[in-house]
Amino acid sequence: MTKYKPYSRRELQHGFGTWVRRNTKVIALLTVGAIGLLALEIFLLVILGPAAAWSWYTLGVTHAVVVAAYLYLLQTAFLAHDRAAIFHLRGAWGEDNTRSELQRAKRKHLLWGWVDSISLQAGDIDHLVVTRHGGLVAVDSKWRNQHTSGDANDMAREARKVRLRAEGVTRTILSRERTSRHRASGDPWRVTPVVVLWGAAQDGVPENARIDGIDFVAGRRFVDWLARLDGHPVSKDAASDVLARLEDYRSGAWKSTQRADR
């Protein structure tokens, strides 16, 4: 099965690979040092140490500590030397948290499903959600420890762009002839944008926060926000049809992205 990585995680992976290639000698020396330390522990605890059960337990613990410290040192050095890495890491945390809330909302029967990480030439869509009573929701996940009014306006502008992208995708995958049977009245595929905020800044998001027509929701209240949606009902058949087409569309967009990365 194809693994669709969010944009932030793809950028993290690409940045880490670039950093490793630029620091090959330093990383090689660090790796040799870690291996030497592991070998020294084996020599001291197994060869020179007493033949006791606790020595094997101690060996396992010390090996785990050395490996964990080695990986932590690599990650810390990468984040310290790549200025954009911490922002991509926070973005990945925000998308992961939102995905967990969507799973909880699905268990509560508030939505039919969603598609993550739809990549487009003009940007990406974090999550495009097919609800049961609110059409489509284009979710833009953000992680902020603090934010200003200017930052909020920037996020609102970005959310409007996400809505336009989602509307463009919807127009592409849906045709009047194939979807007319699903439309009893009105248009159930109206796209509602929302900014879901994670991190310490979510504590400052009031109920029913709206900036320039865009809803801002604290991550821990996202499921409650979804429960309040009250628009055109979406049937199970229509939702399944749209989700399948969105998956196909994402697959094609993903392949195009992979070719571009090469």
C-alpha positions as a LaTeX table, in Angstrom:
\begin{tabular}{lrrr}
\hline
Residue & $x$ (\AA) & $y$ (\AA) & $z$ (\AA) \\
\hline
Met1 & 0.00 & 0.00 & 0.00 \\
Thr2 & 1.31 & 3.47 & $-0.90$ \\
Lys3 & 2.44 & 5.58 & 2.03 \\
Tyr4 & 1.20 & 9.14 & 1.67 \\
Lys5 & 3.41 & 11.35 & 3.80 \\
Pro6 & 2.14 & 14.81 & 4.75 \\
Tyr7 & 3.92 & 17.76 & 3.15 \\
Ser8 & 5.64 & 18.68 & 6.43 \\
Arg9 & 7.01 & 15.16 & 6.89 \\
Arg10 & 8.18 & 15.03 & 3.26 \\
Glu11 & 10.05 & 18.31 & 3.77 \\
Leu12 & 11.55 & 17.00 & 7.02 \\
Gln13 & 12.75 & 13.84 & 5.29 \\
His14 & 14.20 & 15.81 & 2.38 \\
Gly15 & 15.90 & 18.29 & 4.73 \\
Phe16 & 17.36 & 15.52 & 6.89 \\
Gly17 & 18.73 & 13.73 & 3.83 \\
Thr18 & 20.38 & 16.95 & 2.64 \\
Trp19 & 21.85 & 17.60 & 6.10 \\
Val20 & 23.25 & 14.04 & 6.29 \\
Arg21 & 24.94 & 14.39 & 2.89 \\
Arg22 & 26.53 & 17.67 & 3.98 \\
Asn23 & 27.81 & 16.23 & 7.27 \\
Thr24 & 28.78 & 12.70 & 6.25 \\
Lys25 & 32.21 & 12.74 & 7.92 \\
Val26 & 30.93 & 14.05 & 11.26 \\
Ile27 & 28.07 & 11.55 & 11.30 \\
Ala28 & 30.44 & 8.73 & 10.37 \\
Leu29 & 32.75 & 9.63 & 13.29 \\
Leu30 & 29.77 & 9.81 & 15.63 \\
Thr31 & 28.54 & 6.42 & 14.42 \\
Val32 & 31.96 & 4.82 & 14.88 \\
Gly33 & 32.11 & 6.27 & 18.39 \\
Ala34 & 28.68 & 4.86 & 19.26 \\
Ile35 & 29.63 & 1.42 & 17.91 \\
Gly36 & 32.91 & 1.55 & 19.85 \\
Leu37 & 31.03 & 2.40 & 23.04 \\
Leu38 & 28.65 & $-0.52$ & 22.50 \\
Ala39 & 31.62 & $-2.85$ & 21.94 \\
Leu40 & 33.28 & $-1.57$ & 25.11 \\
Glu41 & 30.14 & $-2.28$ & 27.11 \\
Ile42 & 30.04 & $-5.84$ & 25.78 \\
Phe43 & 33.70 & $-6.31$ & 26.71 \\
Leu44 & 33.28 & $-4.97$ & 30.25 \\
Leu45 & 29.95 & $-6.61$ & 31.10 \\
Val46 & 30.15 & $-9.93$ & 29.26 \\
Ile47 & 33.80 & $-10.80$ & 28.91 \\
Leu48 & 35.31 & $-9.25$ & 32.03 \\
Gly49 & 32.17 & $-9.14$ & 34.14 \\
Pro50 & 30.73 & $-11.97$ & 36.25 \\
Ala51 & 28.52 & $-14.54$ & 34.54 \\
Ala52 & 25.27 & $-13.37$ & 36.10 \\
Ala53 & 21.78 & $-12.78$ & 34.78 \\
Trp54 & 21.86 & $-9.12$ & 35.80 \\
Ser55 & 24.85 & $-8.45$ & 33.52 \\
Trp56 & 22.77 & $-9.25$ & 30.43 \\
Tyr57 & 19.97 & $-7.02$ & 31.70 \\
Thr58 & 22.45 & $-4.21$ & 32.31 \\
Leu59 & 23.92 & $-4.74$ & 28.86 \\
Gly60 & 20.50 & $-4.42$ & 27.23 \\
Val61 & 19.69 & $-1.25$ & 29.17 \\
Thr62 & 23.02 & 0.42 & 28.41 \\
His63 & 22.75 & $-0.47$ & 24.72 \\
Ala64 & 19.26 & 1.04 & 24.58 \\
Val65 & 20.53 & 4.21 & 26.30 \\
Val66 & 23.47 & 4.58 & 23.90 \\
Val67 & 21.30 & 4.06 & 20.81 \\
Ala68 & 18.65 & 6.49 & 22.10 \\
Ala69 & 21.30 & 9.11 & 22.89 \\
Tyr70 & 22.84 & 8.65 & 19.43 \\
Leu71 & 19.50 & 9.15 & 17.66 \\
Tyr72 & 18.58 & 12.09 & 19.91 \\
Leu73 & 21.92 & 13.75 & 19.17 \\
Leu74 & 21.37 & 13.35 & 15.43 \\
Gln75 & 17.87 & 14.81 & 15.60 \\
Thr76 & 18.95 & 17.71 & 17.82 \\
Ala77 & 21.89 & 18.56 & 15.57 \\
Phe78 & 19.65 & 18.48 & 12.50 \\
Leu79 & 17.02 & 20.74 & 14.09 \\
Ala80 & 19.73 & 23.11 & 15.31 \\
His81 & 21.34 & 23.47 & 11.87 \\
Asp82 & 18.24 & 23.52 & 9.64 \\
Arg83 & 16.26 & 26.71 & 10.24 \\
Ala84 & 13.07 & 25.42 & 8.59 \\
Ala85 & 13.13 & 21.96 & 10.21 \\
Ile86 & 11.44 & 22.96 & 13.46 \\
Phe87 & 8.57 & 24.58 & 11.55 \\
His88 & 8.04 & 21.45 & 9.46 \\
Leu89 & 8.20 & 19.33 & 12.63 \\
Arg90 & 5.51 & 21.43 & 14.28 \\
Gly91 & 3.43 & 21.22 & 11.12 \\
Ala92 & 3.72 & 17.43 & 11.17 \\
Trp93 & 2.65 & 17.36 & 14.83 \\
Gly94 & $-0.39$ & 19.49 & 14.02 \\
Glu95 & $-1.46$ & 17.25 & 11.12 \\
Asp96 & $-0.97$ & 14.10 & 13.21 \\
Asn97 & $-3.08$ & 15.54 & 16.03 \\
Thr98 & $-5.84$ & 16.58 & 13.63 \\
Arg99 & $-5.86$ & 13.11 & 12.10 \\
Ser100 & $-6.38$ & 11.63 & 15.57 \\
Glu101 & $-9.35$ & 13.95 & 16.14 \\
Leu102 & $-10.84$ & 12.98 & 12.77 \\
Gln103 & $-10.60$ & 9.33 & 13.77 \\
Arg104 & $-12.47$ & 10.18 & 16.97 \\
Ala105 & $-15.11$ & 12.12 & 15.01 \\
Lys106 & $-15.64$ & 9.16 & 12.67 \\
Arg107 & $-16.23$ & 6.88 & 15.65 \\
Lys108 & $-18.89$ & 9.36 & 16.77 \\
His109 & $-20.52$ & 9.12 & 13.30 \\
Leu110 & $-19.95$ & 12.81 & 12.53 \\
Leu111 & $-18.26$ & 12.16 & 9.20 \\
Trp112 & $-17.95$ & 9.51 & 6.52 \\
Gly113 & $-14.21$ & 9.78 & 6.01 \\
Trp114 & $-11.41$ & 12.01 & 4.78 \\
Val115 & $-8.33$ & 12.11 & 2.59 \\
Asp116 & $-5.00$ & 13.42 & 3.89 \\
Ser117 & $-2.23$ & 15.26 & 2.13 \\
Ile118 & $-3.54$ & 16.12 & $-1.32$ \\
Ser119 & $-0.58$ & 17.70 & $-3.11$ \\
Leu120 & $-1.17$ & 20.28 & $-5.82$ \\
Gln121 & 1.09 & 22.50 & $-7.88$ \\
Ala122 & $-0.21$ & 25.57 & $-6.06$ \\
Gly123 & 0.09 & 24.04 & $-2.58$ \\
Asp124 & $-1.46$ & 21.23 & $-0.61$ \\
Ile125 & $-4.57$ & 20.33 & 1.38 \\
Asp126 & $-3.88$ & 18.88 & 4.83 \\
His127 & $-7.23$ & 17.07 & 5.16 \\
Leu128 & $-10.34$ & 17.09 & 2.96 \\
Val129 & $-13.21$ & 15.73 & 5.05 \\
Val130 & $-16.53$ & 14.32 & 3.87 \\
Thr131 & $-18.99$ & 15.04 & 6.68 \\
Arg132 & $-22.49$ & 13.65 & 7.18 \\
His133 & $-24.28$ & 16.99 & 7.49 \\
Gly134 & $-21.83$ & 19.67 & 6.40 \\
Gly135 & $-20.56$ & 18.90 & 2.93 \\
Leu136 & $-16.80$ & 19.01 & 2.51 \\
Val137 & $-14.47$ & 20.53 & 5.10 \\
Ala138 & $-10.98$ & 21.66 & 4.07 \\
Val139 & $-8.82$ & 21.51 & 7.20 \\
Asp140 & $-5.63$ & 23.52 & 7.55 \\
Ser141 & $-3.73$ & 22.29 & 10.61 \\
Lys142 & $-1.39$ & 24.71 & 12.37 \\
Trp143 & 0.94 & 24.42 & 15.35 \\
Arg144 & 1.64 & 27.65 & 17.18 \\
Asn145 & 3.06 & 28.38 & 20.61 \\
Gln146 & 1.91 & 31.96 & 20.25 \\
His147 & 0.39 & 34.11 & 17.55 \\
Thr148 & $-0.38$ & 37.73 & 16.81 \\
Ser149 & $-3.30$ & 39.31 & 14.97 \\
Gly150 & $-1.09$ & 39.55 & 11.89 \\
Asp151 & $-0.27$ & 35.86 & 12.12 \\
Ala152 & $-3.98$ & 35.05 & 12.43 \\
Asn153 & $-4.74$ & 37.10 & 9.31 \\
Asp154 & $-2.00$ & 35.24 & 7.43 \\
Met155 & $-3.51$ & 31.90 & 8.51 \\
Ala156 & $-6.95$ & 33.08 & 7.37 \\
Arg157 & $-5.58$ & 34.02 & 3.94 \\
Glu158 & $-3.90$ & 30.63 & 3.66 \\
Ala159 & $-7.15$ & 28.88 & 4.66 \\
Arg160 & $-9.00$ & 30.71 & 1.87 \\
Lys161 & $-6.36$ & 29.43 & $-0.57$ \\
Val162 & $-6.91$ & 25.91 & 0.80 \\
Arg163 & $-10.65$ & 26.29 & 0.17 \\
Leu164 & $-10.00$ & 27.35 & $-3.43$ \\
Arg165 & $-7.73$ & 24.33 & $-3.90$ \\
Ala166 & $-10.39$ & 22.05 & $-2.44$ \\
Glu167 & $-13.07$ & 23.56 & $-4.67$ \\
Gly168 & $-10.81$ & 23.06 & $-7.68$ \\
Val169 & $-10.25$ & 19.41 & $-6.76$ \\
Thr170 & $-14.00$ & 18.93 & $-6.25$ \\
Arg171 & $-14.79$ & 20.39 & $-9.66$ \\
Thr172 & $-12.17$ & 18.14 & $-11.22$ \\
Ile173 & $-13.33$ & 14.85 & $-9.72$ \\
Leu174 & $-17.09$ & 15.46 & $-9.91$ \\
Ser175 & $-19.15$ & 15.70 & $-13.07$ \\
Arg176 & $-22.79$ & 16.76 & $-13.24$ \\
Glu177 & $-23.77$ & 13.61 & $-15.09$ \\
Arg178 & $-22.20$ & 11.20 & $-12.62$ \\
Thr179 & $-23.27$ & 12.94 & $-9.42$ \\
Ser180 & $-26.78$ & 14.16 & $-10.22$ \\
Arg181 & $-28.27$ & 11.04 & $-8.71$ \\
His182 & $-26.71$ & 11.97 & $-5.37$ \\
Arg183 & $-28.12$ & 15.52 & $-5.27$ \\
Ala184 & $-31.68$ & 15.59 & $-4.06$ \\
Ser185 & $-31.59$ & 19.32 & $-3.36$ \\
Gly186 & $-28.93$ & 21.98 & $-3.13$ \\
Asp187 & $-25.25$ & 21.19 & $-3.29$ \\
Pro188 & $-23.87$ & 18.86 & $-0.61$ \\
Trp189 & $-20.31$ & 19.48 & $-1.84$ \\
Arg190 & $-19.97$ & 23.03 & $-0.58$ \\
Val191 & $-16.45$ & 23.42 & 0.87 \\
Thr192 & $-16.06$ & 24.90 & 4.36 \\
Pro193 & $-12.53$ & 25.92 & 5.35 \\
Val194 & $-11.33$ & 25.74 & 8.94 \\
Val195 & $-8.03$ & 26.38 & 10.72 \\
Val196 & $-7.37$ & 23.88 & 13.50 \\
Leu197 & $-4.83$ & 25.28 & 15.91 \\
Trp198 & $-2.53$ & 23.17 & 18.07 \\
Gly199 & 0.20 & 24.03 & 20.55 \\
Ala200 & 0.08 & 26.53 & 23.40 \\
Ala201 & $-1.68$ & 29.10 & 21.19 \\
Gln202 & $-4.86$ & 27.03 & 21.12 \\
Asp203 & $-5.55$ & 28.12 & 24.69 \\
Gly204 & $-6.15$ & 31.63 & 23.39 \\
Val205 & $-8.70$ & 30.65 & 20.73 \\
Pro206 & $-12.19$ & 31.69 & 21.91 \\
Glu207 & $-15.38$ & 29.83 & 21.08 \\
Asn208 & $-16.79$ & 30.64 & 17.63 \\
Ala209 & $-13.61$ & 32.47 & 16.62 \\
Arg210 & $-13.82$ & 33.76 & 13.06 \\
Ile211 & $-11.40$ & 35.94 & 11.11 \\
Asp212 & $-12.30$ & 37.21 & 7.63 \\
Gly213 & $-14.97$ & 34.54 & 7.34 \\
Ile214 & $-12.67$ & 31.67 & 8.36 \\
Asp215 & $-13.40$ & 29.62 & 11.50 \\
Phe216 & $-10.53$ & 29.11 & 13.93 \\
Val217 & $-10.87$ & 26.13 & 16.25 \\
Ala218 & $-8.70$ & 24.93 & 19.13 \\
Gly219 & $-7.56$ & 21.39 & 18.38 \\
Arg220 & $-9.15$ & 19.90 & 21.49 \\
Arg221 & $-12.53$ & 21.40 & 20.45 \\
Phe222 & $-12.39$ & 20.31 & 16.81 \\
Val223 & $-14.74$ & 17.33 & 17.28 \\
Asp224 & $-17.30$ & 19.62 & 18.95 \\
Trp225 & $-17.04$ & 22.00 & 15.98 \\
Leu226 & $-17.70$ & 19.14 & 13.57 \\
Ala227 & $-20.72$ & 18.09 & 15.64 \\
Arg228 & $-22.26$ & 21.55 & 15.18 \\
Leu229 & $-22.14$ & 21.44 & 11.37 \\
Asp230 & $-25.66$ & 21.55 & 9.97 \\
Gly231 & $-25.81$ & 21.73 & 6.20 \\
His232 & $-26.86$ & 19.51 & 3.34 \\
Pro233 & $-26.90$ & 15.84 & 4.37 \\
Val234 & $-24.50$ & 13.56 & 2.50 \\
Ser235 & $-25.64$ & 10.01 & 1.79 \\
Lys236 & $-23.37$ & 7.03 & 2.36 \\
Asp237 & $-23.29$ & 6.16 & $-1.35$ \\
Ala238 & $-22.39$ & 9.71 & $-2.34$ \\
Ala239 & $-19.68$ & 9.86 & 0.32 \\
Ser240 & $-18.17$ & 6.54 & $-0.76$ \\
Asp241 & $-18.14$ & 7.71 & $-4.38$ \\
Val242 & $-16.43$ & 11.01 & $-3.55$ \\
Leu243 & $-13.89$ & 9.44 & $-1.19$ \\
Ala244 & $-12.92$ & 6.88 & $-3.85$ \\
Arg245 & $-12.41$ & 9.65 & $-6.42$ \\
Leu246 & $-10.42$ & 11.72 & $-3.96$ \\
Glu247 & $-8.17$ & 8.74 & $-3.27$ \\
Asp248 & $-7.63$ & 8.28 & $-7.01$ \\
Tyr249 & $-6.91$ & 11.97 & $-7.45$ \\
Arg250 & $-4.41$ & 11.95 & $-4.58$ \\
Ser251 & $-2.72$ & 8.89 & $-6.02$ \\
Gly252 & $-2.19$ & 10.66 & $-9.34$ \\
Ala253 & $-0.99$ & 13.84 & $-7.62$ \\
Trp254 & 1.36 & 11.80 & $-5.42$ \\
Lys255 & 2.94 & 10.07 & $-8.41$ \\
Ser256 & 3.47 & 13.45 & $-10.08$ \\
Thr257 & 5.15 & 14.74 & $-6.90$ \\
Gln258 & 7.42 & 11.70 & $-6.72$ \\
Arg259 & 8.51 & 12.20 & $-10.34$ \\
Ala260 & 9.18 & 15.88 & $-9.65$ \\
Asp261 & 11.30 & 15.01 & $-6.58$ \\
Arg262 & 13.49 & 12.77 & $-8.71$ \\
\hline
\end{tabular}
